[in-house]
Amino acid sequence: MTVSLMRSGLFRTLPSWRNDKGVAAVEFALILPVALLILGLVVYGGQIFRVQRKVTLAAKTVADLVAQGNNTGSATITAAEFNQILSYPSLILFPNDPSVVQVVVSQLSVTVGSSGAATGTVVGSWANANGTPRTVGEQLSVDPDIAAAFTGAASSYVVLGEVQYPFQPYGVSYSLPPVTLHDSIMMIPRTAAEITIQ
């Protein structure tokens, strides 16, 4: 009876562990590279998101501290205090390499046109050792929301804080090129129209 069942093909239709293992190995070989690529992109994207948040916080911090003008009413910041402000982004970006962060702080004289558009002219710009200050006299467009704060004024001032960081991803692959993360923010001086750096 066993021989007749084998000849009839009944056993040939039953699953074979040997064949299933082969199919699973092929599926695994096809899916693994795609799964690892997706996992790597998730890790890489998470690293970029985390460091970009720190870059944004660093730009906000330097602009905010300069805009406060030392909170004394005289709106002056000494050179020593200013150098300390320029070093804060390195502390914020810790544990990332602080030696490559570029920090630029500029003061813009804002003129609002009759159409409501605003133009900022650089009247002073300072940078840390890695950054390059903006050229005095350079003109930049100013956010319309900031321009609206100057309605009725012939001109006023804003502080522009900029931070740039070449982020090299870690733990994924060192063959990936660095990604330049950048953010900038404008703030209106609090204690006076213009901040003086002494």
Backbone as JSON, one array per atom type, in Angstrom:
{
  "sequence": "MTVSLMRSGLFRTLPSWRNDKGVAAVEFALILPVALLILGLVVYGGQIFRVQRKVTLAAKTVADLVAQGNNTGSATITAAEFNQILSYPSLILFPNDPSVVQVVVSQLSVTVGSSGAATGTVVGSWANANGTPRTVGEQLSVDPDIAAAFTGAASSYVVLGEVQYPFQPYGVSYSLPPVTLHDSIMMIPRTAAEITIQ",
  "N": [[0.81, -1.19, 0.0], [1.94, 1.21, 0.74], [3.76, 1.63, -1.29], [2.08, 1.97, -3.47], [0.84, 4.38, -2.79], [2.97, 6.14, -2.89], [3.57, 6.01, -5.56], [1.29, 7.15, -6.6], [1.6, 9.82, -6.19], [0.9, 11.22, -3.91], [2.64, 11.73, -1.78], [4.36, 13.41, -3.03], [3.09, 15.85, -3.2], [3.01, 16.84, -0.63], [4.43, 19.25, 1.67], [7.9, 20.0, 1.59], [10.5, 20.15, 3.86], [13.05, 20.7, 3.12], [12.86, 22.11, 0.68], [11.41, 24.39, 1.55], [13.23, 25.61, 3.27], [15.14, 26.41, 1.46], [13.73, 28.31, -0.07], [13.17, 30.2, 1.89], [15.76, 31.05, 2.5], [16.5, 32.29, 0.1], [14.57, 34.35, -0.04], [15.31, 35.76, 2.28], [17.89, 36.59, 1.55], [17.26, 38.35, -0.49], [15.67, 40.3, 0.77], [17.16, 41.28, 2.96], [19.29, 43.24, 2.23], [17.71, 45.47, 1.47], [16.24, 45.93, 3.81], [18.32, 46.57, 5.58], [19.25, 48.91, 4.36], [17.04, 50.62, 4.67], [16.94, 50.71, 7.49], [19.42, 51.91, 7.98], [18.98, 54.43, 6.78], [16.98, 55.43, 8.45], [18.36, 55.64, 10.9], [20.42, 57.43, 10.14], [18.86, 59.65, 9.3], [17.69, 60.29, 11.76], [19.94, 61.09, 13.25], [20.7, 63.4, 11.79], [18.41, 65.0, 12.16], [18.49, 65.4, 14.96], [20.94, 66.82, 15.31], [20.45, 69.03, 13.68], [18.44, 70.32, 15.12], [19.97, 71.16, 17.28], [21.67, 72.97, 15.98], [19.82, 74.92, 15.21], [19.01, 75.8, 17.77], [21.45, 76.84, 18.63], [21.85, 79.02, 16.85], [19.65, 80.6, 17.57], [20.32, 81.13, 20.22], [22.75, 82.7, 20.11], [21.86, 84.95, 18.67], [19.84, 85.87, 20.35], [21.22, 86.46, 22.77], [22.97, 88.52, 21.93], [21.1, 90.38, 21.07], [20.0, 91.15, 23.45], [21.77, 92.96, 24.44], [23.45, 93.08, 26.71], [21.7, 93.69, 28.69], [21.77, 96.05, 30.2], [20.8, 98.49, 29.58], [22.48, 100.21, 28.36], [23.19, 99.0, 26.06], [25.61, 97.81, 25.22], [28.24, 95.55, 24.51], [31.06, 93.94, 25.71], [34.23, 93.05, 24.22], [35.26, 90.68, 25.29], [32.96, 89.5, 26.43], [31.51, 89.18, 24.1], [33.06, 87.35, 22.63], [32.71, 85.16, 24.28], [29.98, 84.71, 23.89], [30.04, 83.94, 21.21], [31.21, 81.47, 21.5], [29.32, 79.79, 22.6], [27.69, 78.16, 20.81], [29.39, 75.95, 20.36], [29.28, 74.63, 22.79], [26.59, 73.98, 22.87], [26.35, 72.19, 20.74], [27.69, 69.97, 21.66], [27.82, 66.44, 22.07], [29.08, 66.6, 19.61], [31.7, 67.4, 17.25], [33.17, 70.33, 18.18], [35.01, 71.95, 16.94], [34.57, 72.64, 14.3], [32.36, 74.22, 13.94], [30.68, 77.03, 12.57], [30.13, 80.36, 13.28], [28.32, 83.3, 12.86], [27.54, 86.6, 13.58], [25.54, 89.3, 12.83], [24.69, 92.75, 12.51], [21.94, 94.45, 11.32], [20.8, 97.31, 9.62], [17.59, 98.2, 9.22], [15.46, 99.18, 6.66], [12.3, 100.25, 5.84], [10.36, 100.14, 3.03], [7.96, 102.08, 1.05], [6.15, 100.28, 0.07], [6.01, 98.39, 2.0], [7.89, 96.44, 2.02], [10.98, 95.28, 3.34], [14.43, 96.06, 3.74], [17.57, 94.98, 4.78], [20.6, 96.36, 5.78], [23.91, 95.51, 6.25], [25.58, 96.62, 9.05], [27.45, 95.92, 10.83], [29.44, 93.07, 11.48], [30.39, 89.99, 12.9], [32.44, 87.15, 13.61], [33.2, 83.75, 14.64], [36.29, 81.84, 14.98], [36.12, 80.03, 12.84], [34.21, 81.04, 11.14], [33.1, 83.44, 8.61], [32.82, 86.85, 8.58], [30.02, 88.84, 7.49], [29.99, 91.18, 4.76], [30.3, 94.62, 5.38], [27.74, 96.82, 4.53], [26.51, 95.1, 2.81], [23.43, 93.99, 1.46], [20.42, 92.56, 2.59], [17.36, 90.7, 2.32], [14.56, 91.17, 4.46], [12.5, 89.44, 6.72], [8.99, 89.68, 6.25], [7.33, 89.73, 8.54], [9.02, 90.69, 10.53], [9.57, 93.16, 9.43], [7.09, 94.34, 9.69], [7.04, 95.05, 12.34], [8.38, 97.41, 12.37], [6.77, 99.4, 11.42], [6.07, 102.64, 10.46], [8.47, 103.6, 11.38], [11.5, 105.11, 10.31], [13.95, 103.79, 10.09], [15.43, 100.91, 11.63], [16.99, 98.42, 13.73], [18.16, 95.03, 13.44], [19.3, 91.92, 14.79], [21.19, 89.42, 13.36], [21.68, 86.08, 13.67], [23.73, 83.41, 12.74], [24.43, 80.02, 12.21], [26.49, 77.42, 11.17], [27.14, 74.05, 10.43], [29.19, 71.39, 9.55], [28.1, 68.32, 9.37], [29.17, 65.12, 10.04], [27.98, 61.98, 9.55], [27.77, 59.34, 11.96], [28.44, 55.96, 12.87], [26.95, 54.82, 10.84], [28.1, 54.76, 8.16], [31.33, 55.59, 7.28], [31.91, 56.41, 4.79], [30.03, 58.1, 3.83], [29.38, 61.42, 2.72], [29.96, 64.59, 4.46], [27.17, 66.45, 5.78], [26.02, 69.66, 5.37], [24.69, 71.54, 7.82], [22.56, 74.22, 8.56], [21.36, 77.22, 10.03], [19.52, 80.23, 10.61], [18.59, 83.21, 12.35], [16.65, 86.11, 13.02], [16.55, 88.8, 15.3], [15.05, 91.43, 17.18], [16.77, 94.11, 18.67], [16.68, 94.51, 22.25], [17.27, 96.4, 24.28], [18.02, 98.77, 23.1], [18.03, 100.61, 19.99], [20.3, 100.04, 18.52], [23.02, 97.82, 18.9], [26.12, 97.98, 20.51], [29.38, 96.83, 20.05], [32.14, 96.63, 22.03]],
  "CA": [[0.0, 0.0, 0.0], [2.84, 2.38, 0.77], [4.35, 1.79, -2.61], [1.07, 2.51, -4.38], [0.64, 5.8, -2.43], [4.11, 6.89, -3.38], [3.45, 6.11, -7.02], [0.16, 8.0, -6.96], [2.01, 11.23, -6.09], [0.42, 11.87, -2.7], [3.77, 12.25, -0.99], [5.04, 14.48, -3.77], [2.38, 17.13, -2.97], [3.23, 17.31, 0.74], [5.56, 20.19, 1.72], [9.21, 19.46, 1.91], [11.28, 21.1, 4.66], [14.27, 21.05, 2.38], [12.49, 23.14, -0.29], [11.03, 25.59, 2.28], [14.44, 26.26, 3.75], [15.78, 27.05, 0.32], [12.94, 29.5, -0.41], [13.39, 31.19, 2.96], [17.11, 31.6, 2.34], [16.48, 33.2, -1.05], [13.82, 35.54, 0.39], [16.15, 36.49, 3.24], [18.98, 37.21, 0.79], [16.7, 39.46, -1.27], [15.09, 41.33, 1.65], [18.14, 41.81, 3.92], [19.92, 44.51, 1.84], [16.71, 46.54, 1.49], [15.95, 46.2, 5.22], [19.48, 47.28, 6.16], [19.26, 50.26, 3.79], [15.98, 51.39, 5.34], [17.38, 50.92, 8.86], [20.49, 52.91, 7.94], [18.4, 55.75, 6.5], [16.28, 55.87, 9.66], [19.39, 56.06, 11.87], [21.06, 58.61, 9.56], [17.9, 60.74, 9.4], [17.56, 60.66, 13.17], [21.13, 61.86, 13.63], [20.62, 64.73, 11.16], [17.35, 65.75, 12.85], [18.96, 65.8, 16.3], [21.97, 67.85, 15.21], [19.82, 70.24, 13.12], [17.78, 70.99, 16.26], [21.02, 71.85, 18.05], [22.12, 74.11, 15.17], [18.77, 75.93, 15.35], [19.11, 76.34, 19.12], [22.68, 77.64, 18.7], [21.6, 80.29, 16.15], [18.73, 81.36, 18.41], [21.02, 81.56, 21.43], [23.67, 83.81, 19.86], [21.08, 86.14, 18.29], [19.12, 86.32, 21.54], [22.15, 87.09, 23.72], [23.45, 89.81, 21.4], [19.96, 91.3, 21.03], [19.74, 91.65, 24.81], [22.67, 94.1, 24.65], [23.97, 93.03, 28.07], [20.6, 94.0, 29.62], [22.11, 97.15, 31.12], [20.22, 99.73, 29.1], [23.47, 100.93, 27.54], [23.27, 98.23, 24.81], [27.01, 97.57, 24.84], [28.8, 94.24, 24.86], [32.51, 94.0, 25.62], [34.82, 92.06, 23.32], [35.37, 89.41, 26.02], [31.61, 88.93, 26.51], [31.09, 88.79, 22.76], [33.78, 86.11, 22.31], [32.06, 84.1, 25.03], [28.72, 84.42, 23.2], [30.37, 83.2, 19.98], [31.65, 80.11, 21.84], [28.21, 78.99, 23.1], [27.26, 77.07, 19.92], [30.23, 74.77, 20.55], [28.76, 73.93, 23.96], [25.27, 73.45, 22.53], [26.51, 71.07, 19.81], [28.32, 68.83, 22.33], [29.16, 65.92, 21.97], [29.62, 66.68, 18.26], [32.98, 68.1, 17.14], [32.95, 71.78, 18.23], [36.07, 72.71, 16.26], [34.21, 72.97, 12.92], [31.16, 75.05, 13.89], [30.88, 78.4, 12.08], [29.15, 81.27, 13.89], [28.39, 84.68, 12.38], [26.51, 87.49, 14.12], [25.55, 90.56, 12.09], [23.67, 93.73, 12.85], [21.41, 95.03, 10.09], [19.95, 98.48, 9.67], [16.42, 97.84, 8.41], [14.7, 100.28, 6.08], [11.02, 99.78, 5.33], [9.91, 100.93, 1.88], [6.54, 102.48, 1.04], [5.35, 99.08, -0.23], [6.03, 97.52, 3.17], [9.04, 95.54, 1.95], [12.09, 95.73, 4.18], [15.78, 95.7, 3.34], [18.54, 95.11, 5.86], [21.97, 96.65, 5.36], [24.86, 95.09, 7.29], [26.37, 97.72, 9.61], [28.51, 95.3, 11.62], [29.37, 91.62, 11.43], [31.47, 89.36, 13.65], [32.42, 85.68, 13.45], [34.18, 82.99, 15.42], [37.5, 81.52, 14.22], [35.79, 79.27, 11.63], [33.25, 81.75, 10.3], [33.51, 84.61, 7.84], [31.82, 87.89, 8.77], [29.4, 89.42, 6.3], [30.59, 92.45, 4.34], [29.55, 95.81, 5.77], [27.09, 97.4, 3.37], [25.76, 94.05, 2.11], [21.99, 94.11, 1.69], [19.67, 91.31, 2.71], [15.92, 90.88, 2.5], [14.15, 90.95, 5.84], [11.2, 88.79, 6.85], [7.89, 90.66, 6.34], [6.83, 89.83, 9.91], [9.92, 91.59, 11.25], [9.37, 94.49, 8.85], [5.83, 94.88, 10.22], [7.32, 95.64, 13.66], [8.98, 98.73, 12.18], [5.83, 100.27, 10.72], [6.13, 104.04, 10.91], [9.86, 103.99, 11.69], [12.32, 105.29, 9.1], [14.86, 102.65, 10.1], [15.72, 100.32, 12.93], [18.06, 97.43, 13.65], [17.93, 93.64, 13.84], [20.5, 91.09, 14.96], [21.1, 88.18, 12.58], [22.58, 85.02, 14.14], [23.84, 82.31, 11.78], [25.3, 78.91, 12.62], [26.66, 76.39, 10.13], [27.88, 72.92, 10.99], [29.33, 70.25, 8.63], [27.84, 67.12, 10.17], [29.61, 63.83, 9.51], [27.23, 60.93, 10.24], [28.57, 58.33, 12.62], [27.78, 54.69, 13.14], [26.29, 54.27, 9.66], [29.2, 54.46, 7.25], [32.19, 56.76, 7.19], [32.07, 56.79, 3.39], [29.05, 59.13, 3.51], [29.95, 62.77, 2.82], [29.32, 65.41, 5.49], [25.98, 67.22, 5.43], [26.13, 70.99, 5.97], [23.47, 71.98, 8.49], [22.63, 75.67, 8.7], [20.15, 77.92, 10.42], [19.72, 81.64, 10.94], [17.42, 83.81, 12.99], [16.74, 87.55, 13.25], [15.89, 89.28, 16.5], [15.1, 92.88, 17.35], [17.44, 94.46, 19.93], [15.72, 94.8, 23.32], [17.56, 97.54, 25.14], [18.25, 99.96, 22.29], [17.88, 100.36, 18.57], [21.55, 99.51, 18.0], [23.92, 97.21, 19.88], [27.52, 98.35, 20.28], [30.39, 95.88, 20.53], [33.34, 97.4, 22.39]],
  "C": [[0.86, 1.26, 0.0], [3.43, 2.66, -0.58], [3.34, 2.4, -3.56], [0.78, 3.97, -4.06], [1.78, 6.65, -2.95], [4.02, 7.07, -4.88], [2.33, 7.06, -7.43], [0.51, 9.49, -6.82], [1.53, 11.93, -4.84], [1.56, 12.47, -1.9], [4.48, 13.37, -1.73], [4.35, 15.83, -3.56], [2.55, 17.65, -1.56], [4.45, 18.23, 0.78], [6.85, 19.51, 2.13], [9.99, 20.51, 2.69], [12.51, 21.55, 3.89], [13.98, 22.18, 1.38], [12.12, 24.46, 0.41], [12.25, 26.34, 2.8], [15.15, 26.99, 2.63], [15.06, 28.33, -0.08], [13.16, 30.59, 0.62], [14.76, 31.83, 2.84], [17.18, 32.59, 1.19], [15.73, 34.48, -0.69], [14.64, 36.41, 1.34], [17.27, 37.23, 2.52], [18.49, 38.4, -0.03], [16.23, 40.62, -0.38], [16.13, 42.0, 2.54], [18.79, 43.12, 3.46], [18.95, 45.69, 1.88], [16.39, 46.93, 2.94], [17.09, 46.96, 5.88], [19.58, 48.7, 5.63], [18.23, 51.14, 4.48], [16.38, 51.69, 6.78], [18.47, 51.98, 8.92], [19.97, 54.31, 7.68], [17.65, 56.3, 7.71], [17.28, 56.39, 10.69], [20.05, 57.36, 11.41], [20.15, 59.83, 9.66], [17.7, 61.21, 10.83], [18.74, 61.47, 13.67], [21.07, 63.28, 13.06], [19.56, 65.57, 11.87], [17.82, 66.26, 14.2], [19.97, 66.93, 16.22], [21.39, 69.14, 14.61], [19.09, 71.01, 14.21], [18.79, 71.76, 17.1], [21.54, 73.07, 17.3], [21.11, 75.25, 15.28], [18.83, 76.59, 16.72], [20.35, 77.23, 19.26], [22.49, 79.0, 18.02], [20.69, 81.18, 16.98], [19.44, 81.92, 19.64], [21.92, 82.76, 21.16], [22.91, 85.07, 19.48], [20.38, 86.72, 19.51], [20.05, 87.04, 22.52], [22.68, 88.42, 23.22], [22.31, 90.82, 21.4], [19.63, 91.87, 22.41], [20.67, 92.82, 25.15], [23.16, 94.21, 26.08], [22.94, 93.42, 29.12], [20.89, 95.15, 30.58], [21.46, 98.46, 30.71], [21.18, 100.51, 28.23], [23.68, 100.24, 26.2], [24.7, 98.08, 24.31], [27.43, 96.19, 25.32], [30.31, 94.35, 24.7], [33.01, 92.9, 24.69], [34.91, 90.69, 24.0], [34.01, 88.73, 26.12], [31.16, 88.42, 25.13], [31.78, 87.5, 22.32], [33.16, 84.92, 23.05], [30.73, 83.71, 24.37], [28.98, 83.6, 21.94], [30.79, 81.75, 20.27], [30.49, 79.22, 22.31], [27.72, 77.91, 22.13], [28.1, 75.8, 20.04], [29.74, 73.95, 21.75], [27.42, 73.28, 23.65], [25.38, 72.2, 21.66], [27.21, 69.86, 20.43], [27.37, 67.65, 22.33], [29.74, 65.93, 20.55], [30.88, 67.54, 18.26], [32.77, 69.61, 17.12], [33.95, 72.58, 17.41], [35.7, 73.13, 14.84], [32.97, 73.85, 12.81], [31.51, 76.47, 13.44], [29.76, 79.27, 12.62], [29.39, 82.66, 13.34], [27.23, 85.45, 12.99], [26.64, 88.82, 13.4], [24.46, 91.47, 12.63], [23.24, 94.42, 11.56], [20.59, 96.28, 10.41], [18.8, 98.24, 8.7], [15.69, 99.1, 7.96], [13.44, 99.7, 5.45], [10.59, 100.71, 4.2], [8.43, 101.25, 1.96], [5.63, 101.29, 0.75], [5.27, 98.12, 0.95], [7.16, 96.52, 3.15], [10.2, 96.14, 2.74], [13.41, 95.22, 3.65], [16.69, 95.92, 4.53], [19.93, 95.33, 5.29], [22.9, 96.31, 6.51], [25.67, 96.3, 7.74], [27.5, 97.2, 10.49], [28.34, 93.79, 11.57], [30.61, 91.04, 12.1], [31.33, 87.85, 13.52], [33.41, 85.04, 14.4], [35.35, 82.63, 14.49], [37.2, 80.79, 12.91], [34.9, 80.03, 10.65], [33.86, 82.93, 9.56], [32.44, 85.67, 8.02], [31.24, 88.38, 7.45], [30.05, 90.77, 6.0], [29.7, 93.61, 4.77], [29.02, 96.48, 4.51], [26.3, 96.39, 2.55], [24.28, 94.18, 2.45], [21.32, 92.75, 1.65], [18.19, 91.62, 2.8], [15.57, 90.5, 3.94], [12.74, 90.38, 5.84], [10.09, 89.83, 6.99], [7.32, 90.81, 7.74], [7.7, 90.75, 10.75], [9.74, 93.01, 10.74], [8.12, 95.14, 9.41], [6.04, 95.51, 11.6], [7.88, 97.04, 13.55], [8.04, 99.7, 11.47], [5.87, 101.67, 11.31], [7.53, 104.5, 11.24], [10.64, 104.1, 10.39], [13.32, 104.15, 8.98], [15.03, 102.14, 11.51], [16.72, 99.21, 12.7], [17.55, 96.05, 14.04], [19.29, 92.96, 13.97], [20.25, 89.79, 14.21], [22.14, 87.19, 13.11], [22.56, 83.86, 13.16], [24.83, 81.27, 12.3], [25.3, 77.88, 11.5], [27.55, 75.29, 10.7], [27.97, 71.8, 9.96], [29.24, 68.94, 9.41], [28.29, 65.87, 9.43], [28.86, 62.73, 10.24], [28.16, 59.88, 10.84], [27.75, 57.07, 12.84], [27.07, 54.08, 11.95], [27.36, 53.82, 8.68], [30.04, 55.72, 7.11], [32.46, 57.16, 5.74], [31.04, 57.84, 2.97], [29.67, 60.51, 3.65], [29.28, 63.56, 3.93], [28.13, 66.17, 4.93], [26.1, 68.56, 6.13], [24.77, 71.4, 6.51], [23.61, 73.46, 8.81], [21.3, 76.19, 9.22], [20.5, 79.36, 10.77], [18.43, 82.18, 11.54], [17.69, 85.3, 13.19], [15.98, 87.9, 14.52], [16.05, 90.79, 16.6], [15.81, 93.18, 18.67], [16.44, 94.91, 20.99], [15.98, 96.13, 24.02], [17.78, 98.84, 24.39], [18.08, 99.59, 20.84], [19.12, 99.67, 18.0], [22.4, 98.97, 19.13], [25.36, 97.59, 19.52], [28.42, 97.29, 20.86], [31.66, 96.66, 20.79], [34.57, 96.51, 22.49]]
}
